Amino acid sequence: MKFGVNFFPVVDPAHKSATAYYDETLRLVELAEALDFEHVQTVEHYFTGYGGYCPDPVTLLTAAAARTSRIRITTGAVVPAFTHPVKLAGKLAMLDHLSHGRLDVGFGRGFLPSEFEAFGVPMDESRARFDEGVAACVRLWSEEDVVFEGRFHRFGPVTLLPRPLQAPHPPVFIASATSAESCAAAGTAGHHLQVVPSVTSAEQLSGMLQKYRAAWDEAGHDPAARRIQIKYTCYLADDAAEARRTGAHYERSYIEHMTKAVEPLAQGKRADYPGYEKFLEKARNYDFEASLAANKVFAGDAAQVRGQVERMRDEFGADLTVSLQFNPGGLPYGRAARAMELFAQEVAPAFTG
């Protein structure tokens, strides 16, 4: 198993300025490399305290790449529906060079109504725009004189500059929240996978991973090349009670910010988002202790978190890279840094040697 660090800013200006958040994040990026974490990654969201401090992952990750030399730089994820593929492919190719070939590209569909409305993109087109955007980026990275005739974009012949440093292109990850079909499609295409256990049941996630692995193998891809990132928030401290108090506080903040962002979607069913109308109900009924017992969030001292990681490995497999959120935005820098140190020194070695 491998372990990385995930930055999803659940914070707003009332609690921490954007400047302070970015400064702390980049200090934690440097610490993550010093502690030999495998990657750092961040998300794309807009407008609200639910991720809105990172409207452009490429910008933040470019700063991260400039401060490091070994750790991988990962988008988790960019949303093709909001950017023309020529622009998106070019920005990511630049970042591949600026990081000296350390880039992993995670693509996501997006799911917040306010974001789609602002970009003038119908949510019912999200899946089609996602598929088209990923396909266009891969072609622009790996082919010359590209002529693209899609439903939403038509261009060419064009040859992208710069070409990505990694050949034929940076590793591609597909972010999937609940869809086993999306996981299977990613496996068939030879793309890697990003999943979030907090938004699905353990049984459903196991099924998603099973379909992904089976589709990858059936398509004839090298099993050793397959990469699965699974994302958890981790509240770790020397004192277990302190870690759990911190977790209860910041998980409640996360749920409150998410509820405000998701509410317009949760109030109405949409064909492309089956089950999302239940988000609001789940958020209102959220219970930290129940989430902890279900292993959807890590919290405690090193021994307790080590036990949770072991349970996760036994449930979902050992071929995983675990992407950990140590700083949910509002947490003071020192406590996030101490959690990273404890994990690297007292948890990770049990699984990495």
N, C-alpha and C positions, 0 to 999 in steps of 0.2 A: 504494500500500500504506500501511497504518497500523500502528502499533505500540503495544501496551499492556503493562502489568505484571501478572503473575499471582502470587498468594501461596498456595502449597500447603505448609503447615507439616509437613515431614518432620523432626520433632524431638521429643524427649521430655524429661521433667524432669531426667533424668540429665545432659543436655547443655546445656539452657537452660531457664530458668523461663518460665512462660506470660507473666508480667508483662514480662520482658525481650523476649520475642518480639513481643508486641503493641506495646510502645514502639518497637522497631526498625521494625516494619512500618509504623506510622503516620508515622515519620520518612521512610521510603522513599516512602510515599504522597505526602507533601508534596514530596519531591524529584521524583517522577514528574510532578507537575503543573508544577513549575518547568521541567522539561526537555521539556515539551509532549508527553508520552505521551498516547495517546488514551483509555485507560481503566486502571482498577485493578480486579482481581477476586479473589475467593476462593471456596473450596469448602466443602462440608458433609460432615464425617466425625466419627466418634466413637471414643473409648476408647483408641486406639493412637497410636504415633508416626507413623503414616501418616495425617496430616491431622487427628488428634484434637484439636489445639489450636483447631480452628474448628468446634465443633458448631453454631454459628448464624452463618452469613454475614451476616445482616441486622444483627446487633449490631456486628460489626467494621466493616462498610461504613457504618453510621450514624456511627461515629467518623471514618471516612475522609471522609465527606461534610461533616462539621462542620469539617474542617481544610482543605478545598479549595473551589473555586468554579467550576472549568471542566471538570475531567477527568470522564469518565463513570464511573459506579459500577456494577459488574457482578457478578451472582451467577454462579459458574461451577463447580458449579451447586447450587441447592436441590433437595431430594428430596421431591416431593409425597407419596410413600408414607408418610412419617413425620409429616405434619402435616395436620390437617383443613383443607380448602381455604378455609373461611371465615377461619380464623386466618391461613393463609399469605397469602391475597390481601390481608387487612387490613394485615399487617406490611409487605408490599411496597408497598402504596399509601402508607402512612406514609413509607416511605423515599423514594418518588418525590417527595413534598412536601419532606421534609427536605433532599434533594439539589437541590431546585428543578428537577425534571424531568430529572435526569441518569441515571436508572436504566435499565439493561438487565437483563432477567431471564432467566437461563439455568436450565433445568430438566433434572434428570438422574434416571435410574432408581434409582441406587444398585446396589451389587453385593457388599457385604461381609456375609458370613453373620452375624457377631456383631451388626451393626447391626439387621438384620431380626429376629433372635431377641430382642434387647432391646426392640424396639417391638411384639413379638408379631405381626409381619406375615410371612406365608409368602412366601418368595422367588418361588415360582411365580406369585404375584399381582403381581409388580413391574411388568410391562408394562401390565397392565390398570389398576392403580392410578396409574401414571404418566399414561396417556392421560386417565383420568378427572380426575385432579387438575389437569392443564393446562387441560382444557376448562372445568372449574368456575371456575378463577381468571380465565380470559379472560371468561367470562360475568359473573362478579361485578364485574369491572372495567368492563365496557362496557354492561351492561344494568341496568335497575331492576326491582324486584319479581321477582327471580329465583326460579323454582321449579325445583329440581334433583332429578332422579330417576335416580341412578346405581346401580351395583352395590354400591358401598361407602359412599356418602354420599347422604342424602336430606335436603333442607332447603328452606325457603321457604314463602311469598314473603318474600324479604329484599332490601333495598337497601343495599349496602355503603357505609359511611362510614369514612374519607374516600374520595371518588372519586379515582382517580389524577390527577396533574397532567397527564401526557401523555395526549392523546386519540387514539383511544379507550382506549388502555392503553399501558403501557411496551412497548418492543420485546421480543419473545419469542424466545429462543434455545433450540434443542433440542440437548442434548449426546448425541453418538453415538460409541461406542467402536469398533464393528466392523460395524454393521449398515447395509448399503446400503438396505434396505427402510425403516429408520427415517429415513434421510436423504431418501429419496424422499417419504415421508409429510410430513416437515417442509417440503419444497419445495412440495408440493401445497397445504398449509395456509397458506403464506405466512409461515412462521416462519423465523428465521435459524438458523445452525448453529454448533456448537462441536465441534471434533474434536481428537484427540490422536495425533500420528503415532507416538509411541513404542510404542503397543500394537498396531500393525498394520503390514503391509508397505506399501511405497510404491505397489505395483500395486493393492493392495486399497483404499488410501485414495484413489487416483486414480479408481477405479471408484465409490466412495462419493460423491465430489464431482461426478463426471459425472452420476450419477443425481439428485443434489440439484439441480444447475443445470437439468437437463432437465425435472424435475418442476416446478420453479419457473416456467420459461418456458412449459411446456405449460398450466399453470394460469392463465396470462395476467397474472402479477404483473410489476411494473415491474423490469426487469433492473438498473436503476441503484439500486434500493432494497435489493437483496439483500446480506446481510452474512454473511461466513464468518470465524469466529475459529479459528485454528489455534495450538496451544499447544506451546511448546518451553522446555526449561531451557537457560539460556545462561551459560556460564562464560567471562567475558571479563576480560582483564587486559592491562596494558602489556606484560608478558612472556608469550609464548605458552606456554612450558614450564610456567610457574607456573599458568596457566589450565588446562592439561590435567591437571596433578597434582591441582589442586583438583577438577576435574570427575571424575576417576577415583575420588577419595575419597568425594565426596558422592553420586555416582551409585551406588556400592556401598552406601552407607548407605540410599539410597532403595530399592534392590532388597531389602535385608534387611528393612526395615520393611514394604514391600509384601508380601513373601513371608509374613511372620507374619500379616498381616491377611487375605490371600487364601487361605491354605492350606486352611481348611475347605471353601471352594468348589472349589478346584483338585483336591481329592481325590475329588470325585464329580460326575458329569455332571448338568446340570439343563436341562430343556427350554427355559427362557427365556434360557439363557446358553450357547449352543453355542460350543464351542472354549475356554471358560474353564478347562476341566480341564487345559489345556496351560500355563496361567500359571506353575505351580510349576516345570515343566520348563524353561521359558524363563528364569525367574529364576535357577535353579541354573546355567544355562549362560551367564549374562550376561557379556559382555566389553565393556568401555568402548571400546576401540579399534575394535571391530567396529561398535558403535553409532554412534560418531563417523563412521566411514567410510560408514555407511548414512544419514548425515544425520538421525539421530533425536535428536541432542543437538548444541547449538552449543558449541564450545570453542576458544579460541585468542586471538590478538591481534585488533585491529580488522580488519585486512586479511583474515585467515582467516575470521572470522565473517561479514564482508561477502560473501566468496565462498560461504559456506554458505547465506546468505539468498538470494543470487542463484540458486543451484542449486534451492533450495526453490521460489522463484517460477517458475522455468522448468518445474519438475515439476508444480506444483499450481495455478498461475495467479496473475495479478497482482491479482485482486479479493479480496484477503485482508487481514484484520487479524491480525497476529501477536501473540499474548499470551505474554510472556516471563517466565519464573521466574528472577530474578537472585539470590534468596536462598532456598535450599532449607531454611531453618530454622536449621541450625547454623552457617552461614557468618557470620563477624564482619560487623557493620554496615558498617564502612569499606570492605571489599572488595566488598560488594554495591553500595554507593553508587558506588564508582569504576567498576564494570562498567556501571551505568546511565548514568553520564556519558559513558563511552567510546562506548557504543552510540548515545546521542542525538547525540553530536558527530561521530563518525567512521564510523558504520555507517548509521543511518537516513537521512541526507541523500541517499545514493546511490539511495534508492528513493522518497523523498517530495519531493525537491527543496528 
